[in-house]
Amino acid sequence: MKLPVIKPNQLIKVLEKKDCIFKRQTGSHRIFYCPVKQKIITVPIHTKDIKRGLLRSIVKELDLSVEEFVKLLKK
């Protein structure tokens, strides 16, 4: 299954569903902390879509499969 191309706000909603906490914003990047996985995830806040390579690395850091990510995205 291919990852969809999404906007940064959609990714932020998925991170919030996974109980990630917004810590701070530095320039055009928002920093989230995921206490369950003890990981820091950086999300670029631009007008463009998030590219699949970056999205795949974020999904991998969350220990999600592509199918699980898409389910969370559609909820």
Secondary structure, 3 states (H helix, E strand, C coil): CCCCCECHHHHHHHHHHCCCEEEEEECCEEEEEECCCCEEEEEECCCCCECHHHHHHHHHHCCCCHHHHHHHHHC
